[in-house]
Amino acid sequence: MPKAPGKWSPGRATQEINKCAKSDSLSVSWKLHAKEQMRERGIIMGDVLHVLKRGFVYSEPINASRPGYHKYLVEATTPNSDGRAVGVVVIPDDVACELKIITVMWRDES
């Protein structure tokens, strides 16, 4: 059974998520909620990928429902966001280079 990635610091999470998002072997999965949030907010797939490739994790992670995995909030402005920051909550698996996208949001919305 593969080993879970464990809990990363915001700096390490930024590096690992960016690296995986830029990899040719990237595998992305989506929660339906994330797709609905993107549609409601007019955020496109290219912007989500931009956030994952170039964004930053500023806060500590929260536990995911799967033991040993954590949710991270990655933030960045994107080419299509008119200067607004986009947030993507993701559960990474660096060994398999998989990113599960949980939700997508504008960071200036409550």
GIZI-V65787 format. One record per helix or strand of 2 or more residues. SS is the DSSP state (hx for helix, st for strand). FROM is the first residue (numbers start at 1). TO is the last residue. If there is no record, write none. Layout:
ss from to
SS FROM TO
SS FROM TO
//
This chain:
ss from to
hx 10 22
st 27 30
hx 32 41
hx 45 54
st 56 57
st 62 63
st 70 77
st 85 93
st 98 106
//
